Amino acid sequence: MRTGEPVATAAGPVKLHQPHARNDGTPLNPDWFDAAEVNLSAAERRAATIGTRRTVKKQWQAAWLVKAIQCIDLTTLAGDDTPGRVERLCAKARHPLRDDLVEALGLTGRRLTTGAVCVYPSMVRTAVKALDGSGIPVASVATGFPAGLTPFEQRLAEIRYAVAEGAQEIDIVITRAHVLTGNWQALYDETRLMREACGAAHMKAILATGELKTLTNVYRASMVTMMAGSDFIKTSTGMEGVNATLPVSLVMVRAIRDYLALSGLRVGFKPAGGIRAAKDALTWLFLMKEELGRDWLEPDLFRFGASGLLTDIERQIEHFVTGRYSSADRHGMA
Ligand SMILES: O=C[C@H](O)COP(=O)(O)O
């Protein structure tokens, strides 16, 4: 490649994070989802074509990968998280690519960061301090993540705590039982109260789709949590047996499209859990572009929840720039 040539134009220019208007929700409208039935094999067939319909190579691929970096919620959610690990993660979020790669991509002097850093509530303060002045928001999981089965008042208190510590985004988990028993009113009411507890912080609702049994349940839960005011809907905690998949993502983005058509309100999407390959990240970006359009390729409406994805993206960009792969352990994360 010719070095120094700006690549970040194929999927659009590198833009500053611009939060979109919030989703204030609507009343619970069962008419919007009661009759919905999702055909599993049709969803699987359509999902299987997404990665095959478009191939991007060389500088175009590098540009899409830069876009993917900007949309990552760089995550650590492990029992052995330490302040030191969170600080290293934040340093990586500020500076996701090595200087020589940034220069070769022609992006020197441009702001290139991940979309956010995502941590447990007790790590929010450390992350906020480490990201000071960077403009990178801290996202906190809350509400008894990952199972979401602590007493409800404690779940709300956890949201308030994370917000008070400085989190600008809260990733809540829903009560799966409400979906599995079809108690949409309870799901709506709980999610509304969580949204209230978030205050000015944007709320992402984690559906834990691997535990919802059917794609029809995924569609209905998506609609109800959007009506309750979720700013994003998110596939998974990363801790379920099955996490982000393309068929589930397709159903959720179609729900976002339907909700937009019915309410006029835009909701973001966050696939999370098990997304580690740069190639897979590209497939998700293509899905967003095809199903929802260009606006859903920006961090205000699209995020990857991922702990390891950046490692592979950096390797692929290094390969594009130098023609060689280095081993993954050269791209330390946390
Ligand atoms: O929300 C983010 C997920 O927990 C990340 O999952 P991952 O570690 O499989 O990338």
The ligand as a MOL file (V3000), in Angstrom:
LIG
                    3D

  0  0  0     0  0            999 V3000
M  V30 BEGIN CTAB
M  V30 COUNTS 10 9 0 0 0
M  V30 BEGIN ATOM
M  V30 1 O -20.6750 -7.1440 26.7710 0
M  V30 2 C -19.6680 -7.6550 26.4660 0
M  V30 3 C -19.3420 -9.0800 26.5710 0
M  V30 4 O -19.2920 -9.5040 27.8900 0
M  V30 5 C -18.0390 -9.3510 25.9060 0
M  V30 6 O -17.9340 -10.7030 25.6150 0
M  V30 7 P -16.5650 -11.3270 25.0650 0
M  V30 8 O -15.6190 -11.3300 26.2380 0
M  V30 9 O -16.9370 -12.7120 24.6330 0
M  V30 10 O -16.0520 -10.4870 23.9640 0
M  V30 END ATOM
M  V30 BEGIN BOND
M  V30 1 2 1 2
M  V30 2 1 2 3
M  V30 3 1 3 4
M  V30 4 1 3 5
M  V30 5 1 5 6
M  V30 6 1 6 7
M  V30 7 2 7 8
M  V30 8 1 7 9
M  V30 9 1 7 10
M  V30 END BOND
M  V30 END CTAB
M  END
